[in-house]
Amino acid sequence: MANQFRVYIGTYTRSDSEGIYVYELDTSTGRLKPSSVTAGINNPSFLAIHPTEKYLYAVAERDEGGGAINAYSIDSATGELSFLNQQPTKTSGPCHLSVDASGKVVVVANYQGGAVTALLIESDGRLSEASDFIQHEGSSVNLERQQEPHPHSANMDPTNRYVLVPDLGLDKVVVYKLDRATGRLTLNDEPWAKVVPGAGPRHLAFHPNGKWAYVINEIDSTFTGFKYDGARGALEETQTVSTLPEGFAEVSHCADCHVSPDGRFLYGSNRGHDSIVIFALDPETGALSYVGHEPTGGKWPRNFAIDPTGSLLLAANEHSDDIVTFWIDRETGKLRPTGHRAEVPSPVCLKLVPVS
């Protein structure tokens, strides 16, 4: 497996950022080296890579007015991005997007607009106009954060037949059937799974075996574990655990979650406590057992990434404008700083592509 990866970094451009940054990662050292930057996009706060690794899609996040998705081609030799086209999401605040495994559809979660948008991908990587748009409705118990729906991520399931959408405002993971030919979404026969009221589900990670899913809850700083039936697109809650150490009472909000490539460990980011929490996963049941916390060496770790070799974790610290890399102990799951960090303004999303 390649030792060199390109890291595509989504940012918020409301401060000093120019747009999407590209760095080169050496997995033998954990060092990040700047390569290029693509400007001209408003708040590319989340990115998705096409399965062919020829194209990249980025949200253009706007809380007021229409949000949009930008499509880019990736130069395989240099990693540089070339703009292909842009399509509106028909509402505001797109915050997360996924490409289905066949590379035919992009599904977008629009946090501010409270809706989900689907767009077909053309043969040259360009995006067609929205093929579907579904407005969520409802609220939950937190009067400050949950007066209206807030879809926070759109996740393709391992069968590539369903899209799972954690909605922070509804305290539900909404499940849709995806028609890849038409780009249409249909509410599943078992349409959602609930989390604890006031939890605020945000991101979701599947175990490599496809039988378990883990949702990180932003508001109450917890993980909820589920059994997942891929034949039915159905979730069954099994466990909810805190992502914060016992006795911690300051403000903190969860953000991102990932399962290690070998399926042994689950990681989540805490913004405020400024840490990555680590859980071991029972190989028979998927149950979570606490391992520890590792400070991210910066402030407000939003998203993070684990390289495909399972050697490194990269933490994007939004408020300290840096990315810090950590060695992963494959036996214990614990993290150890490599000593390398990269200065990047307002980094909030990391996507890795092997250097060919």
C-alpha positions in Angstrom: 0.0 0.0 0.0 1.2 3.5 -0.8 3.2 5.4 1.8 2.4 8.7 0.2 -1.1 10.3 0.3 -2.5 13.7 -0.8 -4.6 15.3 1.9 -7.4 17.5 0.6 -8.3 20.1 3.3 -11.7 21.8 3.4 -11.7 25.1 5.3 -13.8 28.1 6.3 -12.9 31.1 4.2 -14.4 33.6 6.5 -11.0 34.3 8.0 -7.6 33.9 6.3 -8.3 30.8 4.2 -8.2 30.9 0.5 -10.2 27.7 -0.1 -9.2 24.0 -0.5 -5.6 23.2 0.4 -3.7 20.2 -0.8 -0.8 18.7 1.3 1.3 15.6 0.8 1.4 13.2 3.7 4.4 10.9 4.3 3.1 8.0 6.4 6.6 6.9 7.4 7.1 10.2 9.4 3.7 11.8 9.8 4.9 15.0 8.0 2.6 17.1 6.0 4.1 19.2 3.1 2.1 21.9 1.3 1.4 21.3 -2.4 -1.3 23.6 -3.8 -4.4 25.6 -3.0 -7.7 26.1 -4.9 -9.4 29.4 -4.3 -12.7 30.9 -5.5 -15.1 28.8 -3.3 -17.1 30.1 -0.3 -16.5 28.0 2.8 -15.6 24.5 1.4 -16.2 23.1 4.8 -16.7 19.5 3.7 -15.3 17.5 0.8 -16.0 14.1 -0.9 -13.8 12.1 -3.3 -15.3 10.2 -6.2 -14.7 6.4 -6.1 -12.4 6.7 -9.1 -10.3 9.3 -7.3 -10.6 11.5 -10.5 -13.0 14.0 -9.0 -13.6 16.0 -5.8 -16.8 17.6 -4.6 -17.0 20.4 -2.1 -19.9 22.2 -0.4 -20.0 25.9 -0.8 -21.5 26.6 2.6 -23.7 29.7 3.0 -26.1 30.2 6.0 -27.9 32.9 4.1 -29.0 32.6 0.4 -28.4 29.4 -1.6 -25.7 26.9 -0.9 -24.0 25.0 -3.7 -21.8 22.1 -4.5 -18.6 22.5 -6.6 -17.2 19.8 -8.8 -13.5 19.5 -9.6 -11.3 17.2 -11.5 -8.1 15.9 -9.8 -4.8 15.9 -11.7 -3.4 12.5 -11.0 0.2 13.7 -11.4 0.1 16.8 -9.3 -3.1 16.5 -7.2 -4.2 20.0 -8.3 -7.9 20.7 -8.7 -9.6 22.1 -11.9 -13.1 23.5 -11.6 -15.7 21.7 -13.5 -19.0 23.2 -12.5 -21.3 24.3 -9.7 -24.9 23.3 -8.9 -27.2 24.8 -6.2 -28.5 22.6 -3.3 -31.8 24.6 -3.4 -31.4 25.7 0.2 -28.9 27.1 2.6 -26.0 25.7 4.7 -24.8 22.6 3.0 -22.4 21.0 5.5 -21.7 17.4 4.4 -21.9 15.3 1.3 -21.2 11.7 0.2 -20.7 10.1 -3.2 -22.3 6.7 -3.6 -20.0 3.7 -4.3 -21.0 3.6 -8.0 -20.0 7.2 -8.4 -23.3 8.2 -9.9 -24.9 10.3 -7.1 -23.9 12.9 -4.6 -26.1 13.3 -1.5 -25.9 16.5 0.6 -27.0 17.4 4.1 -28.0 21.0 4.4 -27.8 22.0 8.1 -29.2 25.5 7.9 -31.9 24.7 5.4 -33.0 21.5 7.2 -33.1 19.5 4.0 -31.4 16.7 2.0 -30.4 17.2 -1.7 -29.3 14.6 -4.3 -27.5 15.4 -7.5 -26.5 13.0 -10.4 -22.9 12.9 -11.5 -22.3 13.0 -15.3 -19.7 10.8 -17.0 -17.1 13.6 -17.0 -17.5 14.3 -13.3 -19.7 17.3 -13.6 -22.9 17.6 -11.6 -26.4 17.8 -13.0 -29.1 19.8 -11.4 -30.6 18.5 -8.2 -32.4 15.2 -8.9 -34.2 15.2 -5.5 -34.8 17.6 -2.6 -36.4 16.5 0.7 -37.3 19.0 3.4 -37.2 17.6 7.0 -39.8 18.7 9.5 -40.0 18.8 13.2 -38.0 19.7 16.3 -36.8 18.3 19.6 -36.2 19.2 23.3 -33.3 21.7 23.2 -35.0 25.1 22.6 -31.7 26.7 21.5 -30.4 24.1 19.1 -33.4 22.0 18.1 -36.3 24.2 17.2 -36.1 23.0 13.6 -34.5 20.2 11.6 -30.7 20.2 11.0 -29.5 17.3 8.9 -25.7 17.2 9.7 -24.4 14.4 7.5 -25.4 12.1 4.6 -23.9 8.7 4.8 -24.0 5.9 2.2 -24.4 2.5 3.8 -22.1 -0.4 3.0 -24.7 -2.0 0.7 -24.9 1.3 -1.3 -28.7 1.1 -1.2 -29.5 3.4 1.7 -28.5 6.9 2.9 -28.4 7.5 6.6 -28.9 11.1 7.7 -28.3 12.1 11.3 -30.5 15.1 12.0 -29.3 17.2 15.0 -32.6 19.1 15.2 -34.8 16.0 15.3 -32.7 13.6 17.4 -33.2 11.0 14.6 -31.1 9.2 12.1 -33.3 9.3 9.0 -33.0 6.5 6.5 -33.6 6.8 2.8 -33.6 4.3 -0.1 -31.5 5.6 -3.0 -32.3 5.0 -6.6 -28.9 5.4 -8.2 -30.3 5.5 -11.8 -32.6 8.5 -11.1 -30.9 10.1 -8.1 -34.2 9.9 -6.2 -34.5 9.4 -2.4 -37.5 7.5 -0.8 -38.1 7.3 2.9 -37.3 3.8 4.1 -39.9 1.4 5.3 -38.3 1.7 8.7 -37.8 5.5 8.3 -35.6 6.4 11.3 -33.9 5.5 14.5 -34.1 7.8 17.5 -31.3 8.8 19.9 -31.6 10.2 23.5 -33.7 13.4 23.4 -31.3 16.4 23.3 -28.4 14.4 22.1 -28.1 16.0 18.7 -26.8 13.4 16.3 -24.1 14.7 13.9 -21.8 12.2 12.1 -21.9 8.4 11.6 -19.3 5.7 11.0 -19.9 2.1 9.9 -17.8 -0.8 11.1 -15.9 -2.5 8.3 -18.1 -5.6 8.8 -21.2 -3.5 7.9 -23.1 -4.9 10.9 -22.6 -2.0 13.3 -22.9 1.8 13.1 -21.8 4.5 15.5 -23.4 8.0 15.7 -21.6 10.8 17.5 -23.9 13.2 19.2 -22.8 16.9 19.2 -25.0 18.4 21.9 -24.7 16.0 24.8 -21.2 14.6 23.8 -22.1 10.9 23.5 -21.6 8.0 21.1 -24.7 5.9 20.3 -23.9 2.4 19.0 -26.4 0.5 16.7 -26.8 -2.9 15.1 -27.3 -2.4 11.4 -29.4 -4.6 9.1 -28.2 -3.8 5.6 -30.9 -5.9 4.0 -33.6 -3.6 5.6 -31.7 -0.4 6.2 -32.7 -0.7 9.8 -30.9 0.5 13.0 -31.3 -0.9 16.5 -29.7 1.0 19.3 -27.4 -1.0 21.6 -25.4 1.4 23.7 -24.8 5.1 24.5 -21.6 6.3 26.2 -20.1 9.7 27.0 -17.2 11.0 24.9 -15.9 13.2 27.8 -13.9 12.2 30.9 -15.9 11.8 34.2 -16.2 15.1 36.0 -15.5 17.4 33.0 -18.1 20.2 33.2 -17.0 22.8 30.7 -18.4 23.5 27.3 -17.6 20.9 24.7 -19.3 19.7 21.5 -18.6 16.5 19.5 -17.8 16.7 15.8 -16.4 13.7 13.9 -16.1 9.9 14.2 -14.1 7.2 12.5 -13.5 3.4 12.9 -10.0 2.2 12.4 -9.5 0.3 9.2 -9.0 -3.0 11.1 -12.3 -2.5 12.9 -10.8 -2.7 16.4 -11.2 0.9 17.6 -13.6 3.9 17.4 -12.4 7.5 17.6 -14.4 10.7 18.1 -13.5 14.4 18.4 -14.4 16.7 21.3 -14.4 20.5 20.6 -13.9 22.3 23.9 -12.2 19.4 25.7 -10.0 19.5 22.6 -9.3 15.8 22.4 -9.8 12.6 20.5 -11.7 9.9 22.6 -10.8 6.3 21.9 -12.9 3.2 22.4 -12.1 -0.4 21.8 -14.8 -2.4 19.9 -15.8 -5.9 21.0 -15.2 -8.2 18.0 -18.3 -10.2 18.7 -20.8 -7.5 19.6 -19.4 -4.2 18.6 -19.8 -2.9 22.1 -17.6 0.1 23.1 -15.1 0.0 25.9 -13.3 3.2 27.0 -9.5 3.3 26.2 -8.6 6.9 26.8 -8.3 10.5 25.5 -5.6 12.2 23.5 -5.3 16.0 23.4 -5.2 17.2 19.8 -2.4 19.7 20.4 -4.7 22.5 19.2 -8.1 24.2 19.7 -11.5 23.0 18.5 -10.8 19.7 16.6 -13.5 19.5 14.1 -12.9 16.7 11.7 -10.1 14.2 11.6 -8.9 11.4 9.3 -7.2 8.0 9.7 -5.0 7.0 6.8 -5.9 3.8 5.0 -2.8 2.0 6.3 -4.1 2.5 9.9 -0.8 4.1 10.9 -1.8 7.7 11.4 -4.6 10.0 12.7 -4.7 13.6 11.4 -6.6 16.1 13.6 -7.8 19.3 12.1 -7.9 22.0 14.8 -10.2 24.7 13.4 -9.5 27.5 16.0 -5.7 27.1 16.2 -5.3 26.9 12.4 -3.3 23.7 12.4 -3.3 20.0 11.6 -1.5 17.7 14.0 -0.6 14.1 13.2 -0.5 11.1 15.6 0.8 7.6 15.5 -1.8 4.9 16.1 -0.8 2.0 18.3 -2.5 -0.9 16.5 -2.7 -3.1 19.6 -4.0 -0.6 22.1 -5.6 2.1 19.8 -3.9 4.8 21.7 -2.4 7.9 20.0 1.1 9.4 20.2 2.1 12.7 18.6 4.5 12.4 15.7 5.9 15.8 16.4 4.6 17.1 13.1 2.0 19.8 12.5 1.0 21.9 9.5 -0.3 25.4 9.6 -3.6 25.7 7.7 -6.2 28.4 8.3 -9.5 27.1 9.7 -9.2 23.5 8.7 -12.4 21.5 9.0 -12.3 18.5 6.7 -9.6 16.1 5.6 -9.8 13.6 2.7 -6.9 11.3 1.7 -6.1 10.1 -1.8 -3.1 7.8 -2.5 -0.3 9.2 -4.7 -0.2 7.1 -7.8 
